[in-house]
């Protein structure tokens, strides 16, 4: 290796970091000292060894980020060291140096998992470039793993649990847009985990250490909506005895989650649209403006397009919010996840209350799987919490049976069905009936149509209407 002056790693544009540690394994003392000197000048943390045995001891004591090893090392070889590293430390970087004319050694090493190789004699710059390239790859790999682990941790913390295909689509979207500042609109029935998805997006973003402010737009009185969202100066209205910081201002540099956005009054929809367009707000009674850096995530269990068509929601605001849509699937469409969710919530509540619950019988598990879960994951979590506290499996089974009967009624009870004063969501009711009929008949459409007293053609039409094919 040449000793001529070459540019430093910084001058060559190669990333360096005092956090990056390298173990140099070379049995030639002169070569080893030269390599250590070059890498130390480039601000890497360096340790060295003269043979495989001592290198393994050093790795066990203090694992480096990367191993730079010669091929020939006394009785053992760099390949022996590589095999040990890949077996014990699969994510550790590894570069091997081979003698001129032994390209087969390099090929063998790459096939065994080496990240790069150099052929002797090599120049100083070649050494630094190789190390820089491997560190870039390691950094990218660690970053990707960090994103995945953050999502996994968020799932475990907030209940985003499941491996159904529909949930995998949700996870994929969360990963794709989590690290961006894109506005996201989350749809889905009540209890499907819309706020959990919003929190996952926040945790995956650069804003994860900044505020996450959640507000239920349906729970704010119309008269207070403006002050709640945008803030108010002292004396701006009767009872305003001090300055009030709005939710958007409180979320500066973080994320605001606007749940049940369809319930926001039209006047406030207009002001929210202006904020999304210009990034600034005015407190009620304020003459100037505040420029804010806030990521907006909105959610609604209602069909916002239908709300727009009926004049209850601004169309321009809808398109501003619907940059990236994410739909949380109802629990009845991810039946294969019910077992995982049951196990998750049982463990969660047992740890929370520091009690141990009896194991659910196969009869109870079957009833849990057959139940349509109109309250979705939230209902399942509540029922598992009650079971952990009371330990009464028979009560659990009876309540599920009673709830199903109250929600839908049997064929013999239809003539006495009484419409609730608050009405029902017919589309959801019809879809639930179709899904239950298919489940009871194990997918046999002819039998399911008979169960609902529908012609086969009418049954198929309704299946297609609700995307249940």
C-alpha positions in Angstrom: 0.0 0.0 0.0 1.4 3.4 -1.0 2.4 5.9 1.6 2.1 8.9 -0.7 -0.1 11.8 0.5 -3.7 11.5 -0.4 -6.8 13.6 0.5 -8.3 12.9 3.9 -11.7 11.2 4.1 -13.4 14.5 4.8 -11.7 16.1 1.7 -12.7 13.1 -0.4 -16.4 13.5 0.6 -16.4 10.3 2.5 -18.6 10.3 5.6 -16.7 10.0 8.9 -18.0 9.8 12.5 -16.3 9.5 15.8 -19.1 7.0 16.6 -17.9 4.6 13.9 -15.4 2.0 15.3 -13.2 -0.3 13.2 -11.2 -3.4 14.1 -8.1 -3.8 11.9 -6.9 -7.4 11.7 -3.5 -7.7 10.0 -0.6 -10.0 10.9 2.1 -7.8 9.3 3.0 -5.2 12.0 4.1 -2.5 9.5 1.0 -2.8 7.4 -1.2 -2.9 10.5 0.3 0.3 12.0 0.0 2.1 8.6 -3.7 1.2 8.3 -4.4 2.2 11.9 -2.6 5.5 11.3 -4.6 6.3 8.1 -8.0 5.5 9.7 -7.2 7.3 13.0 -6.4 10.4 10.9 -9.9 10.1 9.4 -11.5 10.2 12.9 -12.5 6.6 13.2 -12.2 4.8 16.5 -9.6 2.1 15.8 -8.6 -1.1 17.5 -6.3 -3.8 16.0 -5.4 -7.5 16.2 -2.7 -9.6 14.6 -4.6 -12.9 14.3 -8.1 -14.4 14.2 -8.1 -15.6 17.8 -7.3 -12.2 19.3 -9.7 -10.5 16.9 -12.6 -12.7 18.2 -11.7 -11.9 21.8 -11.8 -8.2 21.0 -15.1 -8.5 19.2 -16.6 -10.3 22.2 -15.3 -7.7 24.6 -16.3 -4.6 22.5 -18.0 -5.3 19.1 -16.9 -2.8 16.5 -19.1 -1.4 13.7 -16.8 -2.8 11.0 -14.0 -5.3 10.7 -11.2 -4.7 8.1 -9.3 -8.0 7.8 -6.5 -9.4 5.7 -7.1 -12.8 4.2 -3.9 -14.6 5.4 -3.6 -14.5 9.2 -1.3 -17.3 10.4 -3.0 -20.7 10.7 -6.5 -19.2 10.3 -7.7 -16.9 7.5 -9.9 -13.9 7.1 -12.6 -16.3 5.9 -12.6 -18.0 9.3 -13.1 -14.6 11.0 -15.8 -13.7 8.5 -17.8 -16.9 9.2 -17.6 -16.1 13.0 -18.8 -12.5 12.5 -21.7 -13.4 10.2 -22.8 -16.1 12.7 -22.5 -14.0 15.8 -22.9 -10.4 14.5 -24.9 -10.5 11.2 -25.2 -6.7 11.0 -21.5 -6.0 11.5 -19.6 -4.6 8.5 -16.8 -6.7 7.1 -14.2 -5.8 4.4 -11.5 -8.3 3.4 -8.1 -7.7 1.8 -6.8 -10.3 -0.6 -3.4 -10.7 -2.3 -3.0 -9.9 -6.0 -4.0 -12.8 -8.2 -6.3 -14.4 -5.6 -9.6 -13.0 -6.9 -11.3 -16.4 -6.1 -10.7 -15.6 -2.4 -12.5 -12.3 -2.9 -15.4 -14.0 -4.6 -15.7 -16.6 -1.9 -15.7 -13.9 0.8 -18.4 -11.9 -0.9 -20.5 -15.0 -1.3 -20.0 -15.7 2.5 -21.3 -12.3 3.4 -18.4 -9.8 3.1 -19.6 -6.2 2.4 -16.6 -5.4 0.2 -13.1 -6.4 -0.7 -9.8 -4.8 -1.6 -7.0 -6.4 -3.7 -3.4 -5.7 -2.6 -1.6 -3.5 -3.2 -4.3 -0.8 -2.7 -4.1 3.0 -2.3 -5.1 5.1 0.8 -8.0 6.6 -1.1 -9.3 3.1 -2.1 -9.2 2.0 1.5 -11.2 5.1 2.7 -13.7 4.9 -0.2 -14.4 1.2 0.6 -14.9 1.9 4.3 -17.1 4.9 3.5 -19.2 2.9 1.1 -19.8 0.1 3.7 -20.6 2.6 6.4 -23.2 4.3 4.2 -24.8 0.9 3.6 -24.7 0.1 7.3 -26.3 3.5 8.2 -29.1 3.0 5.6 -29.7 -0.5 6.9 -29.9 0.7 10.5 -32.2 3.6 9.5 -34.6 1.2 7.8 -34.5 -1.2 10.8 -35.2 1.8 13.1 -38.3 2.8 11.1 -39.6 -0.8 11.2 -38.9 -1.2 14.9 -40.5 2.1 15.6 -43.7 0.9 13.8 -43.5 -2.5 15.6 -43.1 -0.7 18.9 -46.0 1.6 18.2 -48.2 -1.3 17.2 -47.4 -3.0 20.5 -48.0 0.1 22.5 -51.3 1.3 21.0 -52.9 -1.9 19.7 -52.1 -1.8 16.0 -51.9 -5.6 15.9 -52.6 -7.9 13.1 -51.2 -9.7 10.0 -54.3 -9.8 7.8 -53.7 -8.6 4.2 -55.9 -5.5 4.8 -53.7 -4.5 7.8 -50.5 -5.1 5.9 -51.7 -2.5 3.4 -52.3 -0.1 6.3 -48.8 -0.7 7.7 -47.3 -0.2 4.2 -48.9 3.2 3.9 -47.9 4.2 7.4 -44.3 3.3 6.6 -44.4 5.1 3.2 -45.8 8.4 4.5 -44.8 8.4 8.1 -41.5 10.1 7.7 -43.0 12.8 5.5 -45.1 15.9 6.3 -47.9 14.8 4.0 -51.5 15.5 5.2 -53.3 12.2 5.8 -57.1 11.5 6.0 -57.9 8.3 7.9 -61.3 6.7 7.4 -63.0 3.7 8.9 -65.7 2.8 11.4 -65.7 3.8 15.0 -63.4 1.7 17.1 -61.1 0.6 14.2 -58.0 2.4 15.5 -57.9 5.7 13.6 -56.2 7.6 16.4 -53.7 4.7 16.8 -52.8 5.0 13.1 -52.4 8.8 13.6 -50.1 8.2 16.5 -48.1 5.7 14.5 -47.6 8.3 11.8 -46.4 10.8 14.4 -44.0 8.3 15.9 -42.5 7.5 12.4 -41.9 11.2 11.6 -39.2 13.6 12.4 -41.7 15.2 14.8 -41.9 12.2 17.1 -40.3 14.2 20.0 -42.6 17.2 19.5 -46.3 17.5 20.6 -49.0 15.2 19.4 -52.3 17.0 19.9 -55.5 15.1 19.4 -58.9 16.9 19.3 -62.3 15.4 18.8 -64.1 17.9 16.6 -67.5 16.4 17.5 -67.0 17.1 21.2 -66.4 20.9 20.8 -69.4 23.2 21.2 -69.9 25.3 18.0 -69.5 28.5 20.0 -66.1 27.5 21.3 -64.7 25.8 18.1 -62.8 28.8 16.9 -61.1 29.5 20.2 -60.4 25.8 20.8 -58.7 25.4 17.4 -57.1 28.8 16.7 -56.9 30.3 20.2 -58.2 33.6 21.6 -56.8 36.8 23.1 -57.8 38.0 26.5 -61.2 39.7 26.3 -62.0 38.3 22.8 -65.3 37.1 24.1 -67.3 36.9 27.3 -65.4 34.8 29.8 -62.0 35.1 28.0 -60.1 36.3 31.1 -56.7 35.3 29.7 -55.1 34.4 26.5 -56.0 30.9 25.2 -53.5 28.9 23.1 -55.3 27.0 20.3 -54.8 23.4 19.5 -52.9 24.2 16.3 -50.5 26.5 18.1 -50.0 24.0 20.8 -49.0 21.5 18.1 -46.3 23.8 16.6 -43.5 21.6 15.1 -45.5 18.6 16.0 -48.7 16.9 14.8 -52.4 17.7 15.3 -55.0 15.0 14.9 -58.5 16.2 14.0 -60.8 13.3 14.8 -64.3 13.4 13.5 -63.4 16.2 11.2 -66.9 16.0 9.6 -68.4 17.5 12.7 -66.4 20.7 12.4 -68.7 23.8 11.7 -68.5 25.2 8.2 -67.1 28.5 9.4 -64.2 26.7 11.1 -63.7 24.5 8.0 -63.0 27.7 6.1 -60.4 28.8 8.6 -58.8 25.4 8.7 -58.6 25.5 4.9 -56.8 28.8 5.1 -54.3 27.4 7.6 -53.6 24.4 5.3 -53.0 26.7 2.4 -50.9 29.4 4.1 -49.6 27.8 7.3 -50.8 30.7 9.5 -53.6 31.4 12.0 -55.0 34.3 13.9 -56.2 34.0 17.5 -59.7 35.2 18.0 -59.3 39.0 18.7 -55.7 39.1 17.4 -54.7 41.6 14.7 -51.6 39.8 13.5 -50.9 36.3 12.4 -48.9 33.3 13.7 -46.9 31.2 11.3 -47.0 27.6 12.4 -45.2 24.4 11.4 -47.8 21.7 12.0 -48.6 18.4 10.3 -52.3 17.8 10.0 -53.9 14.3 10.2 -57.7 14.1 10.1 -60.1 11.3 10.5 -63.8 10.6 10.2 -66.1 7.6 10.4 -68.4 9.3 7.9 -68.1 9.3 4.1 -66.7 12.8 3.5 -67.5 12.6 -0.2 -71.2 12.1 0.8 -70.9 14.9 3.3 -69.6 17.1 0.5 -72.4 16.1 -1.8 -75.0 17.0 0.8 -73.3 20.4 1.5 -72.2 19.7 5.0 -68.4 19.6 4.2 -66.4 21.9 2.1 -65.2 20.3 -1.1 -61.9 22.3 -1.3 -61.1 21.3 2.3 -61.8 17.6 1.6 -59.2 17.6 -1.2 -56.7 19.5 1.0 -57.1 16.8 3.6 -57.3 13.8 1.4 -53.7 14.0 0.1 -53.0 10.5 1.4 -56.1 8.4 2.3 -55.7 5.5 4.8 -58.7 3.3 5.6 -58.8 1.3 8.8 -60.6 -2.0 8.1 -63.4 -3.2 10.4 -62.6 -6.2 12.6 -65.2 -8.4 10.8 -63.0 -8.1 7.6 -59.9 -9.3 9.4 -61.2 -12.2 11.3 -57.9 -14.0 11.2 -56.5 -11.3 13.5 -59.1 -11.8 16.3 -57.0 -14.5 18.0 -53.9 -12.3 18.0 -55.9 -9.3 19.3 -57.4 -11.4 22.1 -54.0 -12.6 23.2 -52.6 -9.0 22.9 -55.3 -7.4 25.0 -55.3 -10.2 27.6 -51.6 -9.7 28.1 -51.9 -6.0 28.1 -54.7 -5.9 30.8 -53.1 -8.5 32.9 -49.9 -6.5 33.1 -51.9 -3.3 33.7 -53.9 -4.7 36.6 -51.2 -7.1 37.7 -53.6 -10.0 37.8 -53.6 -13.4 35.9 -56.7 -14.4 34.0 -58.0 -17.9 33.3 -57.3 -19.2 29.8 -60.2 -18.9 27.4 -61.9 -22.2 26.4 -62.2 -23.3 22.8 -66.0 -22.6 23.1 -65.3 -19.0 24.1 -62.7 -18.5 21.4 -65.2 -19.8 18.8 -67.8 -17.3 20.0 -65.3 -14.5 19.8 -64.5 -15.5 16.2 -68.2 -15.8 15.2 -69.2 -12.5 16.8 -69.6 -9.6 14.2 -67.9 -7.0 16.4 -69.9 -3.9 15.6 -67.7 -1.9 18.0 -64.6 -3.2 16.3 -61.2 -3.4 18.1 -62.3 -1.0 20.8 -65.2 -3.3 21.8 -62.9 -6.4 21.8 -60.4 -4.5 24.0 -63.2 -3.6 26.5 -64.5 -7.1 26.6 -61.1 -8.6 27.3 -60.5 -6.0 30.0 -63.7 -7.1 31.7 -62.8 -10.7 31.4 -59.4 -10.1 33.0 -61.0 -8.3 35.9 -64.0 -10.6 36.5 -62.7 -13.9 35.1 -66.2 -15.0 34.2 -66.2 -16.8 30.8 -69.9 -17.7 30.9 -70.8 -14.0 31.3 -68.5 -13.2 28.4 -70.3 -15.8 26.1 -73.8 -14.7 27.3 -73.0 -11.0 26.7 -71.7 -11.7 23.2 -74.9 -13.7 22.4 -77.1 -11.0 23.8 -75.3 -8.2 22.0 -75.5 -10.0 18.7 -79.3 -10.6 19.2 -79.9 -7.0 20.1 -77.9 -5.7 17.2 -79.4 -7.8 14.5 -82.2 -10.0 15.7 -83.1 -13.4 14.4 -85.3 -14.2 11.5 -88.3 -14.9 13.8 -87.8 -11.5 15.4 -87.9 -9.3 12.3 -91.6 -8.7 12.5 -91.2 -7.2 16.0 -88.1 -5.1 15.1 -88.4 -1.6 16.4 -86.4 1.2 14.7 -84.4 3.1 17.3 -85.3 6.7 17.8 -81.8 7.7 16.7 -82.2 5.6 13.5 -79.6 3.2 12.1 -76.9 3.3 9.4 -78.7 1.2 6.8 -75.7 0.6 4.6 -73.6 -0.7 7.5 -76.6 -2.8 8.8 -77.1 -4.4 5.4 -73.4 -5.1 5.0 -73.2 -6.7 8.4 -76.2 -8.9 7.7 -74.6 -10.1 4.4 -71.2 -10.7 6.1 -72.9 -12.7 9.0 -74.9 -14.8 6.6 -71.8 -15.7 4.7 -70.0 -16.6 7.9 -72.8 -18.7 9.2 -73.0 -20.6 5.9 -69.2 -20.9 5.6 -69.1 -19.0 2.4 -72.0 -20.9 0.7 -73.8 -18.1 -1.1 -76.9 -20.1 -2.0 -77.5 -21.0 1.7 -76.6 -17.4 2.8 -79.2 -16.0 0.3 -81.9 -18.3 1.7 -81.0 -17.3 5.3 -81.8 -13.7 4.4 -84.8 -14.6 2.3 -83.3 -13.1 -0.8 -83.2 -14.4 -4.3 -79.7 -15.6 -5.3 -79.4 -12.8 -7.9 -80.4 -10.1 -5.4 -77.9 -11.6 -2.9 -75.1 -11.4 -5.4 -76.0 -7.8 -6.3 -75.7 -6.8 -2.7 -72.4 -8.6 -2.2 -71.0 -6.7 -5.1 -72.5 -3.4 -3.9 -70.7 -3.8 -0.5 -67.5 -5.3 -2.0 -68.0 -8.6 -0.2 -67.2 -10.8 -3.1 
